Amino acid sequence: KNSELLKKNNESSFTGFILLGFSDQPQLELLLFILLLIFYLFTIFGNTTIILLSQLDPRLHTPMYFFLSNLSFLDLCYTTSIVPQLLVNLWGPDKSISYVGCASQLYISLALGSTECILLGMMAYDRYAAVCRPLHYMIIMHPRICSQMAAISWLSGFFNSLIQTTLTLHVPLCGKNRIDHFLCEVPPLLKLACVDTTINEAELFVVSVLFLLVPISFILVSYGHIVWTVLHMKSESGQRKAFWTCGSHLVVVSLFYGTAIYAYLQPTNSYSQDQGKFISLFYTVITPMINPLIYTLRNKDVKGAIKKALHMES
């Protein structure tokens, strides 16, 4: 009777969660802390640089850099919603996160992740218009249309997260609060449920198809048209530049969508937590860090903007 009463008291005083993270591999925690701190600093520096350059240099006031600024701001917010809490948990023995903190992290990170899925598709369409429809590019990608496309990305991401977060947080947990992950995410939270979550998993699967498979299919079709157009170019240097750009973008797309698909498009009962943790690091930490490099690597406009900014400071 005393144990049952204690259990009920514990359930009634349920105020937060324990993020187990990598606590089962304590020898990795210090190494991960150092690496993630470095990655986070690079993410802040790289994405902030892109945002500032896009605003300050008139040559970068183009649809491409408008979307890239959106992506950089999104990535800054995305990693900030996850990495600081992860660093705190890796540094010390306290792995706890409040219920409000967990709900906030779930909503914000899912909203920004969903937004990035749509935004990358919009960016692929921008590249398609630039390469395949150059004469009509400024009409197709009018500033008003670009703003509408960005707004659709942001609104759809936050609306999806509102639905997903509400459904997930209403699943009874019966006092379970040990999340076998480093962040509050839908699949590991559903594993805590003490009721049948078939409906939740089916709904998550459908939404994941809409936000993951549909955009990546659109991206592949867009780049298919780009490759076809590039192959018919007479300039070899133009072909090399276009293929380099396409290849770089597809690397980012593959990393982001591939790891997100692994996390969200499989049944919860077959979800390997150990693999899931390291896979999640790619789309929450690695991709936001390398986006500025991939999208601006060997870009003369960005190099010129950096030189101009450094010259103004000197």
N, C-alpha and C positions, 0 to 999 in steps of 0.2 A: 504493500500500500504506500509506504514511504517513497519507494522508487517511482511508482506511478505518479504520485503527487509531485515529486521533483521533476519528472519528465514534463508534466503539464505546466509547471512553473517555468521551466526552460522554454517551452513552446510559446507561452504567453508573453515571456520577456524577450522574444525573438526580435532583435533590432538590427541585425546586420549579417554579413557573410564572411567566410574565411576563404581567401583566394590562395589555394594551395600552390599554384604556380609551379616552380621548379624545386620546391622544398624536398622532394624525394631524391633530388640530386644536388645536395648542398655544396659539393665540390665545384659545381658549375655556377653557383650564384654570384660569386665575386667576379668571375670572368665575364658573365653575362651583364653584370652591373656596369663594368668598365666599357664593354663593347657598346651596350645600348646607350650609355651616356654620350659616348663619342658620336654614335649614329644620330642621336637626337640633336646634338649641337650642330652637326653637319646639315641636318634637315632644316633647322631654324635658319642657319646662315644661307644655305642655297636657295630656299624658297623665299626668304625675305629679300634676297638680292634680286631675284626674278621680278617680284612685285614692285620693288623700288625702281628698277631699270625700266620696266614697262610703263610706269607712271611718268618718269622723268625725261625719257628720251622720245621725242616726237616720231623718230623712225620706227619705234616699236608700237605705235598706236595703230595696230592692225588687228584683224579678227583673230589671227593665230595667237598673238600675245595677250589679247583680251581673254581668250579661253585658258591660256597658260597661266595667267595671273589668278584666274578663278581656281585652277587646279592647285597652284602653289598655296593660296590662302586656305583652300580646303585641306590640303595635306598638313599644313601647320596646325590647324584646329584638330584634325584627326589624330595625329601623333600626340598632341598635347592632352587629348582626352584619355589617353591610354598610358603613355610612357612614364610620366611623373609618378603615378600610383604604382606602376610596375617597379620603378627604381626604389621607391620606399620599401616595397615588399621584399625586394632582393637584398636590400642593405641590412635590414634587421630582422629580428624574430617575429615581429608583429605583422601578420598577414591579413589583418582584418580590413573590411571596408563596410561602411554603414549602409543600411538599406537604401537611403536616399542617394548616397554616393554611387551605389551599384546601379540603381535605376537610372540615374543621370548618365553614367558612363554607357549603359546599355543603349539609351535613347540617342545620345549624341554620336557615339561611335557608329551605330547602325545607320543613323541618318546620313552621316558624312560618307560612310562606305557606300551606301546606296546612291548617293549623289554622284560619287566618283564613277560608278558604273555607267550612269547615263552620260556624264560629262565627257568621258573618254570616247563614247560613241559620237557625241557632237563634234569633238575635235577631229575624229576620223572623217566626218562629213566635210569639215572645213578643208582638210587636206585634199579630199576628193575634188571639191570645187576648185581649189587652187591649181591642181595639176590637170584635171580633166576638162574643166570649164573655165580656163583662164580669162577669156574675153568677157564672160558674164560674171566673173568672180565678185566684183564689188556690188553687183546687183543682188546676187544670190546671198552673199554674206553682208548685207547692209547692217550698219550698227544697230538699228532697231531690231532686226531679226536676230542678231547675235545676242542681244540682251534678252529677248524672248526665249531663245534656246537655253541660255544660262539659267533663267528663272524657272523654266520647266524642269531642268536638272535638279536645282535646289529644292523646289517645292515637292516634286515627286519623291525625292529622297527622304525629306522630313515627314511627309504624309505616310509613306511606307513604314518608317520607324515608329510613328505614333501608333499605328495598328499593331505592328509586331511587338512593341514594348508592352502595350496594354494587354494583349493576349497572353504574353509570356509571364508577366507579373501577376496575372490572375490565376495561374496554375497553382493548386495547393501543393505545398512542399512538406507539410506535416513536421515542421521544425528542422528539417534538413537545411544546413547552411554552409556546408563545405564544398565549394566549387573547385573541381579539379581542372583549373585553368588559371591564367594570369590576368584575365579580364572578365567582366560580366558580358557574356555573349549568349545568344539564344540556344545553340545546341547543348552546351554544358549545363545551362540552367534547366532545360527540359529534362536532363538526366536526373535532376534532383526530385522531380515530380513523384508524388505518391499516388497518382491516378493515371489512367490511360491517356496518353498524349497523342494518339493516332491522328486526331483531327488537327491538332497543332502542327504536327510534322507534315501532314498533307498540305496544309495551308502554307507552311514555310517553304515546302518544295515548289509549289506553284509560283509563289512570289519570287523565289530564287531563280526560277527559269526566266521569269519576266525581266528581272534585273541583272541576270548574269548571262544566260544563253542568248537571249534576244539581242542585247547590245554587242556581244562579241561576234555574233553572226553578221550583224550589220557592219561591224568593223572589218571583218574578213572580206565581205562583199565589196566594201569601199576600197580596200587595199588591192583587191583583185582587179578592179577597174583601173586603179592607179598603175599597177604593174603592167597591165595591157597597154596603157597609154605611154608609159615610159619606154617599153620595148619598141615602140614605133617612133621614138625620138631619133633624130639624126645626130644630135650632139652626144658624144660619149661621156663628156664631163657632166652634162645634164643628167644622163642616165645614172652615172655613179652617185651623184649627189642625191637624186631621188631615191635610189635603192638604199643608200646609207640612211636617209631619213626614215624610210618605210621600215627598214630592218630594226633601227633603234626603237621606233615606236612600238613595233610588234614585240620586242623584248619586254618592254614595260607592260604591255597588254597581257602577254603570256604569263608573266610573273603575278600580276594582280588578279586576273580572272582565274588562272589555273589554280592558285592556292585558295581563293575564295570559293570556287566550285567544289574543291575537296572538302572544305569546312561545312558548306551549306547544302550541297546536293547529294547527300547520302543519309540513310536512315540513322537515327540517333543511337540505336542499339549497336550499330556497326562502327560507330565513331571512335577511333583510337585516340584517346586523350593525349598520350605521349607524343604521337606524331602530330596531332592537331595543334598542340602548343607551339611546336617549332614551325609548322606550316603557317600558323597565324602570324608569326613574327614577320613573314615575308610581306603580307599585304597590309600590316599595321605599322611596320617600322622600316623595312628595307625599301619597298617601292616608293614611299614618300621621300626617302633620302636620295634615291637615284633619279627620280623624275626630273629635277632641274638639270642634272648632268646629261641625261639621255636626250631631252628635248632641246637642249641648247649646244650640245657638243658640236664643234666645228662649224658653229653658226657665226658668220661674219658680222651680222647685225648686232648680236649680243656682245661679241668681242669689241666691236666699235663703241658700243654704249658703255662698256666697262672702261675702256681707255679714255673715253670722254669724261666719265665720272671721276676717274683718278686724276685726270689732267685738271679738272675744275677744283679738286681738293688741294692739289699741289700749288 
